Amino acid sequence: MRDVAVIGVGMSEFGELWKKSLRQLFVDAASAAIEDAGVEKIDSMYVGCMSGGLFVGQEHLASVLADYLGVASIPACRVESACASGGVAFRQGYIEVASGMSDVVLVGGVEKMTDVDGAQATYALATAADQEYEVYHGVTFPGLYAMVANAYMHKFGTTRKQMAHVPVKSHKHGSMNPKAQYPFEITVEGVLESTRVADPLRILDCSPITDGAAAVVICPLETAKKLSKKPLVKVAGTGHSTDTIALHDRDDLTEFAATIRAGEAAFKMAGVGPKDIDVAEVHDCFSIAEICVLEALGFAERGKGGEGAESGETALGGRIPVNTSGGLKSKGHPVGATGVAQIVEVTEQLRGESGKRQVEGAKRGLTQNMGGSGGSAVVHILEVA
Amino acid sequence: MRDVAVIGVGMSEFGELWKKSLRQLFVDAASAAIEDAGVEKIDSMYVGCMSGGLFVGQEHLASVLADYLGVASIPACRVESACASGGVAFRQGYIEVASGMSDVVLVGGVEKMTDVDGAQATYALATAADQEYEVYHGVTFPGLYAMVANAYMHKFGTTRKQMAHVPVKSHKHGSMNPKAQYPFEITVEGVLESTRVADPLRILDCSPITDGAAAVVICPLETAKKLSKKPLVKVAGTGHSTDTIALHDRDDLTEFAATIRAGEAAFKMAGVGPKDIDVAEVHDCFSIAEICVLEALGFAERGKGGEGAESGETALGGRIPVNTSGGLKSKGHPVGATGVAQIVEVTEQLRGESGKRQVEGAKRGLTQNMGGSGGSAVVHILEVA
């Protein structure tokens, strides 16, 4: 298989974008990525989207979006894996380029979530959980992650206050990201006093409902050397796995097995370990998720994932800066776009283009994107070629 | 890229299966395919499904279905391209095996359409058309294909009666398929006198709402030679393309450009032409679709696609038997499963396992699967290795 490089990145603004449709958001991000790559044409296209059907009444996004991008004569494929849709789309694009099937591939992710009201959005998101055994009984994602949080606090003694440092750290990063939905800082007290959603989770522990799109252009590394004038960013590793869809089928609620396996596969392929990563974007859909994910990836010891944000280890300037973009919490979480937006952030970090939130000398970054309560997960490792 | 073979096939019954859930249908088909392949394990999995969200309130199917199949530790990816979801999923599986990324890959397709009423099913299916410019104005798929039919009859002089021979031929084939939803014969008079849906289309021109699943196991051809005791079926060609999502953006309503391009790509890769194909499964969602598709693939001259069913050319025993399974019309059309079910039928034909509907001496077959009113299309050519 051929080495693959990311040669272009683009993102729409993230937020409540009532004046932009799903197709417009996608075209904004895709056009920016194509322009950044400096390519004349793309050979094939992937798009990650969780639920065009339930959010905007539009499936068949491969056709719609290829059409509105002006490339409706190429292969285009929509990929769905709930909130991991974008990350899985990137992996499919990677496989297509690595295989030799196509040379220049666009991978986008998009979600338009604010055309429906909050109840309908919560219903749509809940279709990522087990419809027959979880959702039927009335639980939605804040409730599921609240169970994870309670189990974690009980098992490891992590405090509610420690957990609050996670979104505080992410908002600090996000305050430096002009495309973030909530680009402002929050405080630990603010988190603890915010509206209760599902005990122990408060609203400032929860990623928001967001409209947005992100896109990247990838090609063989050898082609990138000729095409691109920017620092070359290579896909060093990819890993993808699944786990039981329902929490009740797991031995340990606090262990995200799909992320563990996806991480192991990506690290093995890249020939590196957690200590070799300079910057990471992980799936902090809820504060507790970032904590468990950092442990699953080997960035923190078991039971100690809650300490990094408090100690500053996961902040800019710390040992392993996590979610420099602001993460899902501050940057926003347009579910199908998130996995691709993570690739955008890490690529910009490795190119040294992250401005105020630049991790100095970053040479290797990791992205982790997951669906549901961890029923699917995908990990990528990017490095300066 | 490596040569790829189909080594296992499986299908659930197709029909109104009120006692089987989406996950059960998928597991039935996937288990049958794995047993037929005789493999101990699969490395990765794809599933084509159009709208788990709108039909059963369940997205994140990669995780749900890997879990219920008992393989929730492998990469799994759901692919959606409206009614072409199954065919596109097969192509993604092909790319993954051909690339060297994985060896044994399961590709399934599934749709559970009868848990909602007819109006909701029609709404869900209409999300494959242009939501903003077609569906918003009240048109659904029978209306869109009726426009194609009227344009075609006007342009080429094909009669309403000629068109009726298409479903008559397909039902004759389907009457020999024990898994078909409607395994009985119909008459030309019956079609012409059946309920009007959208002029000139009658209900017996329209494929039905169906529950069902299909699955295949693929692996490198070299591995297949060691593993399989059955005749080896190789993937000789694959092609995939898109077209404008909306009919009003096309120069000619009767020309399916995505199918033309996908067919050209698949024929080129296989190094053969339409005359070299012994059996074909094509996307006859409406009678007029089969007619236009046969022309797009070069099986009929332009304007003469309506003559094959009447003359017997596309029937069993004819020059190019089309839809020996009964096609979408008689076998049924669980939208996400259809593209994979086409691969099942052609594989069985090439293995000589099709019983009463066997095409004698079939050595090479083609499948064509499309989404919406042809906004996406995928073509595969299989041949005896």
HADDOCK unambig.tbl for C-alpha pairs under 7 A between the chains (distance, minus, plus):
assign (segid A and resid 1 and name CA) (segid B and resid 99 and name CA) 6.43 0.50 0.50
assign (segid A and resid 1 and name CA) (segid B and resid 100 and name CA) 6.97 0.50 0.50
assign (segid A and resid 51 and name CA) (segid B and resid 53 and name CA) 6.93 0.50 0.50
assign (segid A and resid 53 and name CA) (segid B and resid 51 and name CA) 6.93 0.50 0.50
assign (segid A and resid 53 and name CA) (segid B and resid 53 and name CA) 6.61 0.50 0.50
assign (segid A and resid 53 and name CA) (segid B and resid 54 and name CA) 6.42 0.50 0.50
assign (segid A and resid 53 and name CA) (segid B and resid 127 and name CA) 6.68 0.50 0.50
assign (segid A and resid 54 and name CA) (segid B and resid 53 and name CA) 6.42 0.50 0.50
assign (segid A and resid 54 and name CA) (segid B and resid 54 and name CA) 6.55 0.50 0.50
assign (segid A and resid 57 and name CA) (segid B and resid 127 and name CA) 5.62 0.50 0.50
assign (segid A and resid 57 and name CA) (segid B and resid 131 and name CA) 6.66 0.50 0.50
assign (segid A and resid 58 and name CA) (segid B and resid 127 and name CA) 4.57 0.50 0.50
assign (segid A and resid 58 and name CA) (segid B and resid 128 and name CA) 6.61 0.50 0.50
assign (segid A and resid 58 and name CA) (segid B and resid 131 and name CA) 5.76 0.50 0.50
assign (segid A and resid 59 and name CA) (segid B and resid 82 and name CA) 6.58 0.50 0.50
assign (segid A and resid 59 and name CA) (segid B and resid 127 and name CA) 5.06 0.50 0.50
assign (segid A and resid 59 and name CA) (segid B and resid 128 and name CA) 5.27 0.50 0.50
assign (segid A and resid 60 and name CA) (segid B and resid 80 and name CA) 6.76 0.50 0.50
assign (segid A and resid 60 and name CA) (segid B and resid 81 and name CA) 4.87 0.50 0.50
assign (segid A and resid 60 and name CA) (segid B and resid 82 and name CA) 4.92 0.50 0.50
assign (segid A and resid 60 and name CA) (segid B and resid 128 and name CA) 4.94 0.50 0.50
assign (segid A and resid 62 and name CA) (segid B and resid 81 and name CA) 6.43 0.50 0.50
assign (segid A and resid 63 and name CA) (segid B and resid 242 and name CA) 5.76 0.50 0.50
assign (segid A and resid 63 and name CA) (segid B and resid 243 and name CA) 6.67 0.50 0.50
assign (segid A and resid 63 and name CA) (segid B and resid 244 and name CA) 6.84 0.50 0.50
assign (segid A and resid 63 and name CA) (segid B and resid 245 and name CA) 5.68 0.50 0.50
assign (segid A and resid 63 and name CA) (segid B and resid 375 and name CA) 5.41 0.50 0.50
assign (segid A and resid 63 and name CA) (segid B and resid 376 and name CA) 5.83 0.50 0.50
assign (segid A and resid 64 and name CA) (segid B and resid 245 and name CA) 5.39 0.50 0.50
assign (segid A and resid 67 and name CA) (segid B and resid 243 and name CA) 6.77 0.50 0.50
assign (segid A and resid 67 and name CA) (segid B and resid 244 and name CA) 5.20 0.50 0.50
assign (segid A and resid 67 and name CA) (segid B and resid 245 and name CA) 6.54 0.50 0.50
assign (segid A and resid 72 and name CA) (segid B and resid 242 and name CA) 5.02 0.50 0.50
assign (segid A and resid 72 and name CA) (segid B and resid 243 and name CA) 4.76 0.50 0.50
assign (segid A and resid 72 and name CA) (segid B and resid 244 and name CA) 5.95 0.50 0.50
assign (segid A and resid 73 and name CA) (segid B and resid 241 and name CA) 5.61 0.50 0.50
assign (segid A and resid 73 and name CA) (segid B and resid 242 and name CA) 4.95 0.50 0.50
assign (segid A and resid 73 and name CA) (segid B and resid 243 and name CA) 5.68 0.50 0.50
assign (segid A and resid 73 and name CA) (segid B and resid 258 and name CA) 6.80 0.50 0.50
assign (segid A and resid 74 and name CA) (segid B and resid 241 and name CA) 4.84 0.50 0.50
assign (segid A and resid 74 and name CA) (segid B and resid 242 and name CA) 5.68 0.50 0.50
assign (segid A and resid 75 and name CA) (segid B and resid 240 and name CA) 4.98 0.50 0.50
assign (segid A and resid 75 and name CA) (segid B and resid 241 and name CA) 4.23 0.50 0.50
assign (segid A and resid 75 and name CA) (segid B and resid 242 and name CA) 5.97 0.50 0.50
assign (segid A and resid 76 and name CA) (segid B and resid 241 and name CA) 6.87 0.50 0.50
assign (segid A and resid 76 and name CA) (segid B and resid 242 and name CA) 6.70 0.50 0.50
assign (segid A and resid 77 and name CA) (segid B and resid 81 and name CA) 6.65 0.50 0.50
assign (segid A and resid 78 and name CA) (segid B and resid 79 and name CA) 5.92 0.50 0.50
assign (segid A and resid 78 and name CA) (segid B and resid 80 and name CA) 5.43 0.50 0.50
assign (segid A and resid 78 and name CA) (segid B and resid 81 and name CA) 6.43 0.50 0.50
assign (segid A and resid 79 and name CA) (segid B and resid 78 and name CA) 5.90 0.50 0.50
assign (segid A and resid 79 and name CA) (segid B and resid 79 and name CA) 4.78 0.50 0.50
assign (segid A and resid 79 and name CA) (segid B and resid 80 and name CA) 6.27 0.50 0.50
assign (segid A and resid 80 and name CA) (segid B and resid 60 and name CA) 6.76 0.50 0.50
assign (segid A and resid 80 and name CA) (segid B and resid 78 and name CA) 5.41 0.50 0.50
assign (segid A and resid 80 and name CA) (segid B and resid 79 and name CA) 6.28 0.50 0.50
assign (segid A and resid 81 and name CA) (segid B and resid 60 and name CA) 4.87 0.50 0.50
assign (segid A and resid 81 and name CA) (segid B and resid 62 and name CA) 6.43 0.50 0.50
assign (segid A and resid 81 and name CA) (segid B and resid 77 and name CA) 6.64 0.50 0.50
assign (segid A and resid 81 and name CA) (segid B and resid 78 and name CA) 6.42 0.50 0.50
assign (segid A and resid 82 and name CA) (segid B and resid 59 and name CA) 6.58 0.50 0.50
assign (segid A and resid 82 and name CA) (segid B and resid 60 and name CA) 4.91 0.50 0.50
assign (segid A and resid 95 and name CA) (segid B and resid 96 and name CA) 6.56 0.50 0.50
assign (segid A and resid 96 and name CA) (segid B and resid 95 and name CA) 6.57 0.50 0.50
assign (segid A and resid 99 and name CA) (segid B and resid 1 and name CA) 6.43 0.50 0.50
assign (segid A and resid 99 and name CA) (segid B and resid 99 and name CA) 4.13 0.50 0.50
assign (segid A and resid 100 and name CA) (segid B and resid 1 and name CA) 6.97 0.50 0.50
assign (segid A and resid 127 and name CA) (segid B and resid 53 and name CA) 6.68 0.50 0.50
assign (segid A and resid 127 and name CA) (segid B and resid 57 and name CA) 5.64 0.50 0.50
assign (segid A and resid 127 and name CA) (segid B and resid 58 and name CA) 4.56 0.50 0.50
assign (segid A and resid 127 and name CA) (segid B and resid 59 and name CA) 5.05 0.50 0.50
assign (segid A and resid 128 and name CA) (segid B and resid 58 and name CA) 6.60 0.50 0.50
assign (segid A and resid 128 and name CA) (segid B and resid 59 and name CA) 5.28 0.50 0.50
assign (segid A and resid 128 and name CA) (segid B and resid 60 and name CA) 4.94 0.50 0.50
assign (segid A and resid 131 and name CA) (segid B and resid 57 and name CA) 6.66 0.50 0.50
assign (segid A and resid 131 and name CA) (segid B and resid 58 and name CA) 5.76 0.50 0.50
assign (segid A and resid 240 and name CA) (segid B and resid 75 and name CA) 4.98 0.50 0.50
assign (segid A and resid 241 and name CA) (segid B and resid 73 and name CA) 5.61 0.50 0.50
assign (segid A and resid 241 and name CA) (segid B and resid 74 and name CA) 4.84 0.50 0.50
assign (segid A and resid 241 and name CA) (segid B and resid 75 and name CA) 4.24 0.50 0.50
assign (segid A and resid 241 and name CA) (segid B and resid 76 and name CA) 6.88 0.50 0.50
assign (segid A and resid 242 and name CA) (segid B and resid 63 and name CA) 5.76 0.50 0.50
assign (segid A and resid 242 and name CA) (segid B and resid 72 and name CA) 5.02 0.50 0.50
assign (segid A and resid 242 and name CA) (segid B and resid 73 and name CA) 4.94 0.50 0.50
assign (segid A and resid 242 and name CA) (segid B and resid 74 and name CA) 5.67 0.50 0.50
assign (segid A and resid 242 and name CA) (segid B and resid 75 and name CA) 5.97 0.50 0.50
assign (segid A and resid 242 and name CA) (segid B and resid 76 and name CA) 6.70 0.50 0.50
assign (segid A and resid 243 and name CA) (segid B and resid 63 and name CA) 6.66 0.50 0.50
assign (segid A and resid 243 and name CA) (segid B and resid 67 and name CA) 6.77 0.50 0.50
assign (segid A and resid 243 and name CA) (segid B and resid 72 and name CA) 4.77 0.50 0.50
assign (segid A and resid 243 and name CA) (segid B and resid 73 and name CA) 5.68 0.50 0.50
assign (segid A and resid 244 and name CA) (segid B and resid 63 and name CA) 6.83 0.50 0.50
assign (segid A and resid 244 and name CA) (segid B and resid 67 and name CA) 5.19 0.50 0.50
assign (segid A and resid 244 and name CA) (segid B and resid 72 and name CA) 5.94 0.50 0.50
assign (segid A and resid 245 and name CA) (segid B and resid 63 and name CA) 5.66 0.50 0.50
assign (segid A and resid 245 and name CA) (segid B and resid 64 and name CA) 5.38 0.50 0.50
assign (segid A and resid 245 and name CA) (segid B and resid 67 and name CA) 6.54 0.50 0.50
assign (segid A and resid 258 and name CA) (segid B and resid 73 and name CA) 6.81 0.50 0.50
assign (segid A and resid 375 and name CA) (segid B and resid 63 and name CA) 5.40 0.50 0.50
assign (segid A and resid 376 and name CA) (segid B and resid 63 and name CA) 5.84 0.50 0.50
